[in-house]
Amino acid sequence: MPHLFNFDFHTPTDIYFGTDKLAKIAALIPKQARILLLYGGGSIKKNGVYAQITQALQNHVWMEFSGIEPNPALTTLNRALEIVRNNQLDFILAVGGGSVIDGGKFLAIAAQDTGDSWDLVLGKRPIESALPVGVVLTLAATGSESNGTAVISRHDTHEKAVFHSPKIRPQFAILDPSIMQSLPDRQLANGLVDAFVHVCEQYLTYPVGALIQDGYAEAVLRALVHLSDTFEQRHEVVWCQNLMWAANQALSGIIGLGVPQDWATHSIGRILTALYNIDHARTLSMTQPWLLRETVVAKEEKLLQLGRNVFGLSNVSALDVIARIEKLYCDLNMPLSLVDEGILDEQAVDKIVATLPASPPLWKIDQAGLLRILENVRGKVS
């Protein structure tokens, strides 16, 4: 049997989980720091988060930039970058979900860079340094609050690129689940599905005898299935705290230590977002089931393990397990194709294939298999 790979693991992010944690910001950021407060569309001014943060920062020097959109755009971030550079700001406080945090990570690496910062995102030049980043999480989904990964979109070239560096791990992250109680259903469902697929990409490959990683992955997946089954409780703080922690642990790094991983669903999903500006999680729900069907033989053992240990299924086939995953998405009103999302593009397959070569190679999928996946992702247009 294949065995665990060798690995190193270090997680420097201090996490402060629970209600009434926002006041800690004052002590967590050095007094001499010059701060950029980065956030999205302004919901933090409606739910009281902005007022609590500005109160905590009353003895600090800080400026703000709002308007970070979902799938943060390079053009938007470059406007924020001018503020950072022109005012010698040296600490990024990202208040929001994964998009705002990822935008903060980009600013952190770009602030002192003298070249084209997009080259850092693409890995054409190494990331040598980064400003410190702190996070107040308002939407659970990506785990970006405590990992060294970020994703940035460049609309003029239809690119959505991911970059990694230990230097962009946030110094601290405040996770207050009560902030999530007022979120719209769509954002909560997106976060749940995003976390579910994050775990699957590290789990649904082939067995390597990783008892701890498998057990941890299955525990997070069971929690997410339970949250889906109890979605009517989504505005209760207990429900929110479990989603917030599950999403964090899905990409904290522990689940993927030393095990084979397959991020093919994300490779396709990022292109769908770049082409059609679809919510990230919705691209995952419309891609993963079809990709799993195409790789069902290679992944059969782990799919059956998922069925037994997460969904409680016995005497079923791997295809039955995939159907159960699909049901979870349908129960959350997530799309299973572009058509389900209202996108009727007969040229979708050609557009995706034209973009895909720049992405990482897809796991155990040949060209014919890729086309079958993409045709199902497109859906029946007529």
Secondary structure as a PSIPRED ss2 file (coil, helix, strand):
# PSIPRED VFORMAT (PSIPRED V4.0)

   1 M C   1.000  0.000  0.000
   2 P C   1.000  0.000  0.000
   3 H C   1.000  0.000  0.000
   4 L C   1.000  0.000  0.000
   5 F C   1.000  0.000  0.000
   6 N C   1.000  0.000  0.000
   7 F C   1.000  0.000  0.000
   8 D C   1.000  0.000  0.000
   9 F C   1.000  0.000  0.000
  10 H C   1.000  0.000  0.000
  11 T C   1.000  0.000  0.000
  12 P C   1.000  0.000  0.000
  13 T C   1.000  0.000  0.000
  14 D E   0.000  0.000  1.000
  15 I E   0.000  0.000  1.000
  16 Y E   0.000  0.000  1.000
  17 F E   0.000  0.000  1.000
  18 G C   1.000  0.000  0.000
  19 T C   1.000  0.000  0.000
  20 D C   1.000  0.000  0.000
  21 K C   1.000  0.000  0.000
  22 L H   0.000  1.000  0.000
  23 A H   0.000  1.000  0.000
  24 K H   0.000  1.000  0.000
  25 I H   0.000  1.000  0.000
  26 A H   0.000  1.000  0.000
  27 A H   0.000  1.000  0.000
  28 L H   0.000  1.000  0.000
  29 I C   1.000  0.000  0.000
  30 P C   1.000  0.000  0.000
  31 K C   1.000  0.000  0.000
  32 Q C   1.000  0.000  0.000
  33 A C   1.000  0.000  0.000
  34 R E   0.000  0.000  1.000
  35 I E   0.000  0.000  1.000
  36 L E   0.000  0.000  1.000
  37 L E   0.000  0.000  1.000
  38 L E   0.000  0.000  1.000
  39 Y E   0.000  0.000  1.000
  40 G C   1.000  0.000  0.000
  41 G C   1.000  0.000  0.000
  42 G C   1.000  0.000  0.000
  43 S H   0.000  1.000  0.000
  44 I H   0.000  1.000  0.000
  45 K H   0.000  1.000  0.000
  46 K H   0.000  1.000  0.000
  47 N C   1.000  0.000  0.000
  48 G C   1.000  0.000  0.000
  49 V H   0.000  1.000  0.000
  50 Y H   0.000  1.000  0.000
  51 A H   0.000  1.000  0.000
  52 Q H   0.000  1.000  0.000
  53 I H   0.000  1.000  0.000
  54 T H   0.000  1.000  0.000
  55 Q H   0.000  1.000  0.000
  56 A H   0.000  1.000  0.000
  57 L C   1.000  0.000  0.000
  58 Q C   1.000  0.000  0.000
  59 N C   1.000  0.000  0.000
  60 H C   1.000  0.000  0.000
  61 V E   0.000  0.000  1.000
  62 W E   0.000  0.000  1.000
  63 M E   0.000  0.000  1.000
  64 E E   0.000  0.000  1.000
  65 F E   0.000  0.000  1.000
  66 S C   1.000  0.000  0.000
  67 G C   1.000  0.000  0.000
  68 I C   1.000  0.000  0.000
  69 E C   1.000  0.000  0.000
  70 P C   1.000  0.000  0.000
  71 N C   1.000  0.000  0.000
  72 P C   1.000  0.000  0.000
  73 A E   0.000  0.000  1.000
  74 L H   0.000  1.000  0.000
  75 T H   0.000  1.000  0.000
  76 T H   0.000  1.000  0.000
  77 L H   0.000  1.000  0.000
  78 N H   0.000  1.000  0.000
  79 R H   0.000  1.000  0.000
  80 A H   0.000  1.000  0.000
  81 L H   0.000  1.000  0.000
  82 E H   0.000  1.000  0.000
  83 I H   0.000  1.000  0.000
  84 V H   0.000  1.000  0.000
  85 R H   0.000  1.000  0.000
  86 N H   0.000  1.000  0.000
  87 N C   1.000  0.000  0.000
  88 Q C   1.000  0.000  0.000
  89 L C   1.000  0.000  0.000
  90 D C   1.000  0.000  0.000
  91 F E   0.000  0.000  1.000
  92 I E   0.000  0.000  1.000
  93 L E   0.000  0.000  1.000
  94 A E   0.000  0.000  1.000
  95 V E   0.000  0.000  1.000
  96 G E   0.000  0.000  1.000
  97 G C   1.000  0.000  0.000
  98 G H   0.000  1.000  0.000
  99 S H   0.000  1.000  0.000
 100 V H   0.000  1.000  0.000
 101 I H   0.000  1.000  0.000
 102 D H   0.000  1.000  0.000
 103 G H   0.000  1.000  0.000
 104 G H   0.000  1.000  0.000
 105 K H   0.000  1.000  0.000
 106 F H   0.000  1.000  0.000
 107 L H   0.000  1.000  0.000
 108 A H   0.000  1.000  0.000
 109 I H   0.000  1.000  0.000
 110 A H   0.000  1.000  0.000
 111 A C   1.000  0.000  0.000
 112 Q C   1.000  0.000  0.000
 113 D C   1.000  0.000  0.000
 114 T C   1.000  0.000  0.000
 115 G C   1.000  0.000  0.000
 116 D C   1.000  0.000  0.000
 117 S H   0.000  1.000  0.000
 118 W H   0.000  1.000  0.000
 119 D H   0.000  1.000  0.000
 120 L H   0.000  1.000  0.000
 121 V H   0.000  1.000  0.000
 122 L H   0.000  1.000  0.000
 123 G C   1.000  0.000  0.000
 124 K C   1.000  0.000  0.000
 125 R C   1.000  0.000  0.000
 126 P C   1.000  0.000  0.000
 127 I C   1.000  0.000  0.000
 128 E C   1.000  0.000  0.000
 129 S C   1.000  0.000  0.000
 130 A C   1.000  0.000  0.000
 131 L C   1.000  0.000  0.000
 132 P C   1.000  0.000  0.000
 133 V E   0.000  0.000  1.000
 134 G E   0.000  0.000  1.000
 135 V E   0.000  0.000  1.000
 136 V E   0.000  0.000  1.000
 137 L E   0.000  0.000  1.000
 138 T C   1.000  0.000  0.000
 139 L C   1.000  0.000  0.000
 140 A C   1.000  0.000  0.000
 141 A C   1.000  0.000  0.000
 142 T C   1.000  0.000  0.000
 143 G C   1.000  0.000  0.000
 144 S H   0.000  1.000  0.000
 145 E H   0.000  1.000  0.000
 146 S H   0.000  1.000  0.000
 147 N C   1.000  0.000  0.000
 148 G C   1.000  0.000  0.000
 149 T E   0.000  0.000  1.000
 150 A E   0.000  0.000  1.000
 151 V E   0.000  0.000  1.000
 152 I E   0.000  0.000  1.000
 153 S E   0.000  0.000  1.000
 154 R E   0.000  0.000  1.000
 155 H H   0.000  1.000  0.000
 156 D H   0.000  1.000  0.000
 157 T H   0.000  1.000  0.000
 158 H C   1.000  0.000  0.000
 159 E E   0.000  0.000  1.000
 160 K E   0.000  0.000  1.000
 161 A E   0.000  0.000  1.000
 162 V E   0.000  0.000  1.000
 163 F E   0.000  0.000  1.000
 164 H E   0.000  0.000  1.000
 165 S C   1.000  0.000  0.000
 166 P H   0.000  1.000  0.000
 167 K H   0.000  1.000  0.000
 168 I H   0.000  1.000  0.000
 169 R C   1.000  0.000  0.000
 170 P C   1.000  0.000  0.000
 171 Q C   1.000  0.000  0.000
 172 F E   0.000  0.000  1.000
 173 A E   0.000  0.000  1.000
 174 I E   0.000  0.000  1.000
 175 L E   0.000  0.000  1.000
 176 D C   1.000  0.000  0.000
 177 P H   0.000  1.000  0.000
 178 S H   0.000  1.000  0.000
 179 I H   0.000  1.000  0.000
 180 M H   0.000  1.000  0.000
 181 Q H   0.000  1.000  0.000
 182 S H   0.000  1.000  0.000
 183 L C   1.000  0.000  0.000
 184 P C   1.000  0.000  0.000
 185 D H   0.000  1.000  0.000
 186 R H   0.000  1.000  0.000
 187 Q H   0.000  1.000  0.000
 188 L H   0.000  1.000  0.000
 189 A H   0.000  1.000  0.000
 190 N H   0.000  1.000  0.000
 191 G H   0.000  1.000  0.000
 192 L H   0.000  1.000  0.000
 193 V H   0.000  1.000  0.000
 194 D H   0.000  1.000  0.000
 195 A H   0.000  1.000  0.000
 196 F H   0.000  1.000  0.000
 197 V H   0.000  1.000  0.000
 198 H H   0.000  1.000  0.000
 199 V H   0.000  1.000  0.000
 200 C H   0.000  1.000  0.000
 201 E H   0.000  1.000  0.000
 202 Q H   0.000  1.000  0.000
 203 Y H   0.000  1.000  0.000
 204 L C   1.000  0.000  0.000
 205 T C   1.000  0.000  0.000
 206 Y C   1.000  0.000  0.000
 207 P C   1.000  0.000  0.000
 208 V C   1.000  0.000  0.000
 209 G C   1.000  0.000  0.000
 210 A C   1.000  0.000  0.000
 211 L H   0.000  1.000  0.000
 212 I H   0.000  1.000  0.000
 213 Q H   0.000  1.000  0.000
 214 D H   0.000  1.000  0.000
 215 G H   0.000  1.000  0.000
 216 Y H   0.000  1.000  0.000
 217 A H   0.000  1.000  0.000
 218 E H   0.000  1.000  0.000
 219 A H   0.000  1.000  0.000
 220 V H   0.000  1.000  0.000
 221 L H   0.000  1.000  0.000
 222 R H   0.000  1.000  0.000
 223 A H   0.000  1.000  0.000
 224 L H   0.000  1.000  0.000
 225 V H   0.000  1.000  0.000
 226 H H   0.000  1.000  0.000
 227 L H   0.000  1.000  0.000
 228 S H   0.000  1.000  0.000
 229 D H   0.000  1.000  0.000
 230 T C   1.000  0.000  0.000
 231 F H   0.000  1.000  0.000
 232 E H   0.000  1.000  0.000
 233 Q H   0.000  1.000  0.000
 234 R C   1.000  0.000  0.000
 235 H C   1.000  0.000  0.000
 236 E C   1.000  0.000  0.000
 237 V H   0.000  1.000  0.000
 238 V H   0.000  1.000  0.000
 239 W H   0.000  1.000  0.000
 240 C H   0.000  1.000  0.000
 241 Q H   0.000  1.000  0.000
 242 N H   0.000  1.000  0.000
 243 L H   0.000  1.000  0.000
 244 M H   0.000  1.000  0.000
 245 W H   0.000  1.000  0.000
 246 A H   0.000  1.000  0.000
 247 A H   0.000  1.000  0.000
 248 N H   0.000  1.000  0.000
 249 Q H   0.000  1.000  0.000
 250 A H   0.000  1.000  0.000
 251 L C   1.000  0.000  0.000
 252 S C   1.000  0.000  0.000
 253 G C   1.000  0.000  0.000
 254 I C   1.000  0.000  0.000
 255 I C   1.000  0.000  0.000
 256 G C   1.000  0.000  0.000
 257 L C   1.000  0.000  0.000
 258 G C   1.000  0.000  0.000
 259 V C   1.000  0.000  0.000
 260 P C   1.000  0.000  0.000
 261 Q C   1.000  0.000  0.000
 262 D C   1.000  0.000  0.000
 263 W C   1.000  0.000  0.000
 264 A H   0.000  1.000  0.000
 265 T H   0.000  1.000  0.000
 266 H H   0.000  1.000  0.000
 267 S H   0.000  1.000  0.000
 268 I H   0.000  1.000  0.000
 269 G H   0.000  1.000  0.000
 270 R H   0.000  1.000  0.000
 271 I H   0.000  1.000  0.000
 272 L H   0.000  1.000  0.000
 273 T H   0.000  1.000  0.000
 274 A H   0.000  1.000  0.000
 275 L H   0.000  1.000  0.000
 276 Y H   0.000  1.000  0.000
 277 N C   1.000  0.000  0.000
 278 I C   1.000  0.000  0.000
 279 D C   1.000  0.000  0.000
 280 H H   0.000  1.000  0.000
 281 A H   0.000  1.000  0.000
 282 R H   0.000  1.000  0.000
 283 T H   0.000  1.000  0.000
 284 L H   0.000  1.000  0.000
 285 S H   0.000  1.000  0.000
 286 M H   0.000  1.000  0.000
 287 T H   0.000  1.000  0.000
 288 Q H   0.000  1.000  0.000
 289 P H   0.000  1.000  0.000
 290 W H   0.000  1.000  0.000
 291 L H   0.000  1.000  0.000
 292 L H   0.000  1.000  0.000
 293 R H   0.000  1.000  0.000
 294 E H   0.000  1.000  0.000
 295 T C   1.000  0.000  0.000
 296 V C   1.000  0.000  0.000
 297 V C   1.000  0.000  0.000
 298 A C   1.000  0.000  0.000
 299 K C   1.000  0.000  0.000
 300 E H   0.000  1.000  0.000
 301 E H   0.000  1.000  0.000
 302 K H   0.000  1.000  0.000
 303 L H   0.000  1.000  0.000
 304 L H   0.000  1.000  0.000
 305 Q H   0.000  1.000  0.000
 306 L H   0.000  1.000  0.000
 307 G H   0.000  1.000  0.000
 308 R H   0.000  1.000  0.000
 309 N H   0.000  1.000  0.000
 310 V C   1.000  0.000  0.000
 311 F C   1.000  0.000  0.000
 312 G C   1.000  0.000  0.000
 313 L C   1.000  0.000  0.000
 314 S C   1.000  0.000  0.000
 315 N C   1.000  0.000  0.000
 316 V C   1.000  0.000  0.000
 317 S C   1.000  0.000  0.000
 318 A H   0.000  1.000  0.000
 319 L H   0.000  1.000  0.000
 320 D H   0.000  1.000  0.000
 321 V H   0.000  1.000  0.000
 322 I H   0.000  1.000  0.000
 323 A H   0.000  1.000  0.000
 324 R H   0.000  1.000  0.000
 325 I H   0.000  1.000  0.000
 326 E H   0.000  1.000  0.000
 327 K H   0.000  1.000  0.000
 328 L H   0.000  1.000  0.000
 329 Y H   0.000  1.000  0.000
 330 C H   0.000  1.000  0.000
 331 D H   0.000  1.000  0.000
 332 L C   1.000  0.000  0.000
 333 N C   1.000  0.000  0.000
 334 M C   1.000  0.000  0.000
 335 P C   1.000  0.000  0.000
 336 L C   1.000  0.000  0.000
 337 S C   1.000  0.000  0.000
 338 L C   1.000  0.000  0.000
 339 V C   1.000  0.000  0.000
 340 D C   1.000  0.000  0.000
 341 E C   1.000  0.000  0.000
 342 G C   1.000  0.000  0.000
 343 I C   1.000  0.000  0.000
 344 L C   1.000  0.000  0.000
 345 D C   1.000  0.000  0.000
 346 E C   1.000  0.000  0.000
 347 Q C   1.000  0.000  0.000
 348 A H   0.000  1.000  0.000
 349 V H   0.000  1.000  0.000
 350 D H   0.000  1.000  0.000
 351 K H   0.000  1.000  0.000
 352 I H   0.000  1.000  0.000
 353 V H   0.000  1.000  0.000
 354 A H   0.000  1.000  0.000
 355 T H   0.000  1.000  0.000
 356 L H   0.000  1.000  0.000
 357 P H   0.000  1.000  0.000
 358 A H   0.000  1.000  0.000
 359 S C   1.000  0.000  0.000
 360 P C   1.000  0.000  0.000
 361 P C   1.000  0.000  0.000
 362 L C   1.000  0.000  0.000
 363 W C   1.000  0.000  0.000
 364 K C   1.000  0.000  0.000
 365 I C   1.000  0.000  0.000
 366 D C   1.000  0.000  0.000
 367 Q H   0.000  1.000  0.000
 368 A H   0.000  1.000  0.000
 369 G H   0.000  1.000  0.000
 370 L H   0.000  1.000  0.000
 371 L H   0.000  1.000  0.000
 372 R H   0.000  1.000  0.000
 373 I H   0.000  1.000  0.000
 374 L H   0.000  1.000  0.000
 375 E H   0.000  1.000  0.000
 376 N H   0.000  1.000  0.000
 377 V H   0.000  1.000  0.000
 378 R H   0.000  1.000  0.000
 379 G C   1.000  0.000  0.000
 380 K C   1.000  0.000  0.000
 381 V C   1.000  0.000  0.000
 382 S C   1.000  0.000  0.000
